[in-house]
Amino acid sequence: MENKKKASSFISEYFIFFIFIAIVVILTIMKPSFISPRNLGNILKQASINGILAFGMMFVIISGGFDMSVGSTLAFAGILAAMLGKGQVPLILPLIISMFAGLCVGILNGVGISVGNLPAFIMTLGTQTGIRGLALLICGGNPVTGLSEGYRNLAAGTILGIPTLAVFWIVVAAICSFVATKTVYGRRVFACGGNIQAARVAGINTNFIRISTFAIAGLLAGLSGFLMTSRVTIGQPTAGESYEMDAITACVVGGVSMSGGVGKPWGVIVGTLLITIIANGLDILGVSAYWQKIVKGLIIVVAVLIDVKGKSKKD
Amino acid sequence: MEYILDMQNISKTFPGVKALDGVQLKVRPGEVHALMGENGAGKSTLMKILMGIYTMDPGGAITFNGQPYVVHNPKEAMDTGVAMIHQELNPILDMTVYENIFVGRELRKHGIVDKKAEIEEAKRLIEECGLHVSPTETLRHLTVAQCQLIEIIKAISVNAKVIIMDEPTAAITDREVELLFGHIRRLKAKGVAIIYISHRMDEIFAICDSVTVYRDGRYIGCGTTKELDEAALIKMMVGREITDVFPKLEAKIGETIFEAKHVTRADNKVRDVSISVKRGEILGIGGLVGAGRSELVEGIFGMHRLSGGEITVKGKPVHVHSPADIIREGVALVTEDRKVTGLNLTGSVNDNISMVAIHKTLVNGLYSKGKARKLSQEYIEKLNIKTPSGDQIVGNLSGGNQQKVVISKWLLNDPDIIIMDEPTRGIDVGAKRDIYLLIGSLVQQGKAVIIISSEIPELMGVCDRIVVMAEGHMSGEMSRADFSQESIMRLASDIAV
């Protein structure tokens, strides 16, 4: 009985991982080119930016929040990076500025939510709209062109055979996993999302924790903006629309609970890869973009359904 | 040093309200000190000041362990040696035992969490407490009592010299209460002082050494439990003498109007239980928490699927698929947890009272606010609900008044059978009495009432007949003449006589 219980909890814990493997196998059988190194590289590239956003989103959701603004923040930071990344300017400058801009948006969100006591949905919906407007404003609504060659080539390049974009993602994933699972800070993020009252009474500065998770999401959105600009080789004020939804989907599919306090970094990685390979696989199979949306919608609902079912069993 | 904690002349003013007015509290090391008073007497406010959640008005003084005591938040209070086990504070369910014990003061090594040391330390503390759970178990998988012990372990592990326990027995069974008392005695022996907040008289006399009583934010008196008795305490709390704690009104018992035969729930939490009640009769259902009492009435009421059983209301068989089926037949259920299943906490008193019998508020088929207000006003007066107006948000009322709103909601539907699950839990002496009198007047009108209660004296005081449940089945039944605490206890623990 004990073994059986253990086995079933093992399966439910790694469920999404098994699904992932199953889909890889199915796609490979249907289209062997799916598994080609070239396509795998593509998948990593496609997944990276969403993967980075998803890690920011992971902290926010685990702490009990929700961030609708990361797509707009990405665009805003991307425009700033494009405006700075011209001529001989070293790449570090647009990188720092775009991350700093993202950080500011994140802190603004966090302060509004924890100090101003606004619902996370409303506050970040506000910044989503406002920051998108700001992105359009600073570039007059036109794409920013004329990036330096080094900047344009950044996202297309590889390091030790791995796409540079993926290297950024791997570094972010490693840092975020470490912070979430090993540090006191990470533990407190979980405590806040699990029961904010209990966390407060235990002496945790819950306002700081909440603000900081939004700051992380903003920071990573800024980084994503920097990378996005390099990837599309221009600064697009309309970039990253609905990217927040992809990030949320990756988290939820990866087992991060929307009610907070639960989530695993490796789940977020698998979640990101899962939605990417489904999109990529459907592309290779020649399925229309409309159908892809329908499939994505189904995945979100089914993933949350599994999450809710799993939880209610334990109550 | 005679007192470990000495609070003098403590006042707290909120905008428009003086919650505390120069009260005092003196606690000796190694004693269990009860704080008593009706809801709103200022107990929680005082404890929040002690924990650094509220700041007191200037003029008061707190001495702890011989030193002036100044704290600004719960963490500082814990670091100084004062810990609190909150009544309504749920633990972090998705975290493990060891994570909960060390939340907010994680052990670290090289700046990162030292998981191994935490698990070892947690294991030691758990064993010391005689608890059998793994430190890596998630709290979601533990019982309420186990979670509460984890909270106690947390309090001990900060080396608290004073531990505040706010209604620690509100959600645990009698057997677990004994366990809790064992832990309290062990803490006492170590010289730890406990500040114990509870509405249950039997507990006060069972475990406490001294009592301090407050009323309306004022200090009324202090004494030892040896020199005080229940009547004296109640008098201090309510300010007048209540000679009759369980008033019982005479009612004429008529024919059987409600019968549930061989009720078995699909999830097997209730097996083959039969109950019936007559007009004018008050039937009590006793037993330990978890014996299946709430599960029985919820099953009858259509909140859970039954796999067997017949329900007859006023001689007519009723097929219950959902609560609406049985409400239509004139049955009402005042559920156990008013905040979860009883009230729309963000709605007004009027909204809540008209929730069930909404058809009565209609004018030409449309909801009429005026009519709803008029109807609810009637019940506010009849049940003596203390609220500024019917437009007040229910979440802002005290527990006793909230409970009266729940009862009003059902009474407006004019039921003949009223089932009440723990109708007086967490409400103060005065409001309890109001509810007993109300139940009495309901049966005088020829209605039937079924009460579930964990407090045996309450059942014995108000009921005509008591059915006792144990582990999902019925273990016995007795009429008023045969009531005795021992036999109910025996049936509840299901020991063959």
Interface residues (C-beta under 8 A of the other chain):
Chain A: K182 T183 V184 G186 R187 R188 F190 A191 G194 N195 Q197 A198 A199 R200 V201 A202 G203 I204 S257 G261 V262 K314 D315
Chain B: M51 N73 P74 K75 E76 M78 M84 H86 L89 N90 P91 I92 L93 D94 M95 E99 V103 G104 R105 E106 R108 G111 I112 V113 R140 H141
